[in-house]
Amino acid sequence: MMIKATHQFCWVFVAAFGAVDLNVFLQQTYDVVHYVATYSVTASLILFNKKVRQLMYSTHIREVKQATISVALISDCLTFIHMIAHYLVNI
C-alpha cells in the first residue's frame, strides 16, 4: 500500500536529515498507518463485494472453507474498526 511506503520513506528522511519534529509525528501516527495498511483491504472487500457480504451473513454455507473465510473476514473487519475507534478516542 502506498500509505505504508510513504510512511517508511518519511522514516528514511528523518534518519538522513535528523528531523526531530517529524520523528515525533511519525511515532504518533505509526499505529494508524499500520492498521489502515493492514485492514483497509479487508474492509474494502466487505464494503464493495456483494458475494463476500453474502458469505459473511449467510447461515447456509455449504463448504467449511467458505465458513472459515467468512469468520476470518468478520474478525479482520472488527479488529480494524476497534483499532480506528481506539485511535479516535485517544486523540
C-alpha positions in Angstrom: 0.0 0.0 0.0 1.2 3.5 -0.8 0.4 4.8 2.7 2.8 2.4 4.3 5.5 3.1 1.7 5.2 6.8 2.2 5.4 6.4 5.9 8.5 4.3 5.6 10.1 6.8 3.2 9.5 9.5 5.8 11.5 7.4 8.3 14.4 7.4 5.9 14.1 11.2 5.5 14.1 11.6 9.3 17.2 9.3 9.6 19.0 11.2 6.8 18.3 14.7 7.9 17.7 14.4 11.7 14.2 16.0 11.6 13.2 15.6 15.3 9.7 17.1 14.9 8.9 14.8 12.0 10.2 11.8 14.0 7.8 12.6 16.9 4.9 12.9 14.4 5.8 9.6 12.7 5.9 7.8 16.0 2.5 9.1 17.0 1.0 8.1 13.6 2.6 4.7 13.2 -0.4 2.7 14.7 -2.9 4.4 12.4 -0.8 3.9 9.3 -0.1 0.3 10.2 -3.7 -0.6 10.8 -5.0 1.2 7.8 -2.5 -0.5 5.6 -3.3 -3.9 7.2 -7.1 -3.8 7.3 -8.3 -1.4 4.6 -8.2 -4.2 2.0 -10.4 -6.3 4.2 -12.8 -3.5 4.9 -12.9 -2.5 1.2 -13.6 -6.1 0.2 -16.5 -6.3 2.6 -17.9 -3.0 1.6 -17.7 -3.3 -2.1 -18.1 -7.0 -2.9 -21.6 -8.4 -2.8 -20.5 -12.0 -2.8 -18.3 -11.5 0.3 -21.1 -9.8 2.2 -23.4 -12.7 1.3 -20.9 -15.2 2.6 -20.4 -13.2 5.8 -24.1 -13.1 6.6 -25.1 -16.5 5.1 -26.4 -19.1 7.5 -26.5 -21.8 4.9 -22.8 -22.1 4.0 -22.2 -25.5 2.4 -18.4 -25.7 2.5 -16.3 -25.4 5.6 -13.7 -23.4 3.5 -16.3 -20.7 2.9 -17.2 -20.6 6.5 -13.6 -20.2 7.5 -13.2 -17.3 5.1 -16.4 -15.7 6.4 -15.2 -15.9 10.1 -11.8 -14.5 9.1 -13.2 -11.6 7.3 -15.5 -10.7 10.1 -12.7 -10.9 12.6 -10.4 -8.7 10.5 -13.1 -6.1 10.0 -14.0 -6.0 13.7 -10.3 -5.6 14.6 -9.9 -2.8 12.1 -13.0 -1.0 13.5 -11.7 -1.5 17.0 -8.3 0.0 16.2 -9.7 3.0 14.5 -12.1 3.7 17.4 -9.3 3.2 19.9 -7.2 5.8 18.0 -10.0 8.3 17.7 -10.7 8.1 21.5 -7.0 8.7 22.3 -6.5 11.7 20.0 
